[in-house]
Amino acid sequence: MTTATCSAIAAPIAMIFAVNDDLVLRALDGLTHQELCETPTDRNNPMFWVAGHVVQTRAGLLQLLGEPFETGWGDVFDRGASVGEAASYPSRDEIARVMRDVSPRLHARLASLDDDYLARPATMKLPGAKTLADQLAFFALHDSYHVGQMAYIRKALGYPALVG
């Protein structure tokens, strides 16, 4: 896990994404197709959707930072999207493959950011975000929030905890 950055501001943000890289992939590991589609309650999203959303959001973050990246999935994992039939989504292996592709690119981009770039005004309306650094911190929180959901879902399926 590498978190070397040009900016002390970006370093803890990069570390959060780096820690989450392994957790996302471990959360998916060993689950059957049926388990990937199950939800702890009728008000939760299934594991495959949460994982796809994490990867899709990372791709969008990379684009926000000026590096084009397309998952090829369209908007099926966007915030607020209704969860449809599992067969209409990418497989666990495809989600993991794109995760392994987008994450090193995100880390490289984070490592290249300097304080002047991070001090630019926020380009999205997010809670408390005034600068690009604030936006990045929000997305690190977002990533961690969903990793926690994945850990909860995995444990609800009878698997051991991801950490601890």
N, C-alpha and C positions, 0 to 999 in steps of 0.2 A: 504494500500500500504506500503510494507516494503522495505526499501533500506539500512538497516544496513549491513555494509560490514567490512571485515578485513582490507581493504585498503581505504585510502582517495582517491586514484586514481580511484578505481572502483566505489565509491559512486555516483558521478554524472552520470556515465554511467548507473548504475543500476536504478537511478531515471528516466532517459529518457525512458528506457524500461518499467518501472512501469507506468508512465504516459500514454505511448502508449497502454498498455494492454487494458485499458478501452476504449480508442478511437477506436481501431480496432473493438472491439465488438459492440460499439455503432454505428459505421459506417454501420454495417451489419443489425442492428436491424430494423425490420419492413419492410425491402425491400422484394418485391415479387421476384419470380424466374425470371420473365421477366426483372425487374429492375436490378437485379444482373448481367444480361447478356448484358445490354445496355452500350454503350460508348458515351461520350460527342461528340466525332468526330470519323471518321474512322481510325484515327491514334493513338487512345488510347486503353488501355486494359480495359475490363469490371471489375466491382467491385469484382466479385468472384475471378478473376484471381489475382488481386492485393492483396486481402486478403490472398489467398492461397500462394502467393509468400512470403508475410511477415512471415507467419507461417512456410513455408518450410525453409526460411532463418534462422529463429530462431532455428529450429531443427538442421540445419547445424552448427550454431554457438555453440550450446550445444555439438555437436560432436567434434568440434574444441577444445573445452575446456575439452575433455576427457570423456564425458558422452554420451554413445550411445543412440540415439533416432531416430526412424524411423517413419515417418508419414504414410507410407504405400502407398504413392502416386507416388513413383518413381520420375521422373524428369519433370513432366508436368508443374511445376511452376518454373523451373530453369530459370535463366537469359538467355534471347535470345530464349526461347522456343516459338514456334508459338502457338497462341491461336486457339484451335480446337472447336468442337461442345461442348456446355455447358453440354450436357448429359454425356460426357466422363470424367467429373471432379467430385470431391466430392461435396456434397451439402453444402449449407451455414451452416446447423447444424453440419455437420461433420467438416468443417473448424473451426467453433467456438469451437467445442469439443476439437479438437487437440490444438487449441490456449490456451484453459483453462488447458490443460495437459502440454504443453511444457513451458509455461510462468513461473509457479512456480518452475519448475526444473531449468530454466535459472536463475531465481532470487537466488535460493539456491546456484547454482554454482558460480555466481558472488559474493555472500556474502562470499564464502569460499576462494576467491583468495587473496593472499598476494602480497606485492610489489615486492618480488623477482620473483614470478611467472609471474607477469605482465611485468617485465623488460626483460623477455626472448625475443630473436629475433622473429620478425614476421615470420610466416610460410606461408603467402600468399602475393602475389604481389598486394598491394593495394596502391592507391595514398597517399604518405606521411607516410606510415606505416613502422616503423622501429622496433617496439616492439609489443608484444601481446596486451599491453594496447592501442597502436595506432590502432590495428586491431579492438579491441572492440569499440573504439570510432567511427571508420569508420562504423561499423555495427549499432551502435546507430543512426548515421546520416542516414544510409540507411533505417532503420526502420521508422524514422521520415519523411523522404522523401516520402515514400509510404503511411504513414498515411495522409500526406497532399494531396496526390493524391486521397485517399479514401474520404477525406472531400470534395474535389472539385467535385468528381463524385456524391457524395450524394447530394450536393447542386444543381448540374446540373439536378438531377432527381426531384428537387422541394422540397426537404426536408430542414429543418432548418440547420444552421451551427452546426458543432460538438462542437465548442468552441466560446466564445465571444458573 
